[in-house]
Every structure is written in C-alpha cells, then in structure tokens.
Amino acid sequence: MSKSWNKGVTLALEGPAQFTTITTIQEASWALIEDWPIEEGEALDRALIVLEDAMKGKKSAEAARLAFIAAAHEAGIDIKD
C-alpha cells in the first residue's frame, strides 16, 4: 500500500541543498532503509515501526509522517517547510 500524505516532507536527503520531497509511506520507508545517513537511532527505529504499522492500516498516515520527520531531525537532515 502506498498511502499518500496530505503534505509531503521536503528534506536534504542526498546532501546540503539537494532537496527531495517524500509524499508516501512507501517512499519514506525506502528512504529510511536505502538513503538514511545513520543506521541506528531511537527515532529511526520508531519511524520504521510506525511506517510499517501505517502500511498495515494500524496507524494513520499522519502518525507515519510525524515519525519520519522525527527521524530526520535525529539524523540531522535539513527539512524545508
């Protein structure tokens, strides 16, 4: 399932000033697994769990979005509003 968020998350995932917009739970999951600059962290672990739960319909898409943002803050990734 690829639930879309009401508001995408635009972040510098590939380096400073190289912004990418993540708009779905699946895109966020792939970003955390494939492109994330850190491999361990509490917010990262929580985001992976919440994203999985959201894909299964156990958590809301917004909860997944907020967990993803928290993981980005933990990793020191710049986010555009």
N, C-alpha and C positions, 0 to 999 in steps of 0.2 A: 504494500500500500504506500502511496506517495502523497500523503496529506500535505496540502499547501498551507503556508502560514498566511495570516491576514496582512502581515508586514514582514518583508524579507529582512535578513540580517546582512548588512554590508560590512565586510571586515577585510583587513590587510592580511590575508591568509598566506600569500606567496612572497611576502616581504613588504617593507615600508612603502607606502603609497601605491601598492599593487592590490587594489580592492576587488573583491569578488562578492557577489550577492548570493546568499543561500536562501532559497524560498520554500523548500520542502523538508520534511523529516528525513527522507531518504538521502537528500543531498547533504544534510547535516551529519548524518551517520557516516557517510563516506568521507566527509571532510575530517571528522574525528579519527577515523581509522587510518586513512591514507595520507592526509596532509598536515596533521597536527604537529606543532613544533615540540611538544613534550609527550612523553609516553606514560607518565604516571601523574596522578593528582586526584584529590578528592572530588573536585567539581567535574573533572573529566570522567571519572568512574560513574558519578551520579548522572551526568548527561547521557552516557551510553545506556544506562538502565532506563532512564525516563524516555529516551527516544525509542527504545525497543518497546516499552510499555505503550507508548503513543501509537506505534505501528500496529499493535495488537488491539487498540481501542480501549486500553485500560487507563490511559492518561490522556489529557487534552493536548491538542497541537500547541496551544499556548504554553502549557507547562513544559513541553519539549523545547520550545523556542527559548524560554527563560533559562532553562538548564544549559542550553547550548551557549547562550550569552555569558552565563556564569563561568563556563569552561573557557571561553575566550578571554575573559578577564583574568582568570587564573594563569593562563598561558602567556599573558602579556600581549595579546593581539589587539591592535587598534581596531575600534569599531566606529563606523560613521553613523550618525543619527539620520 
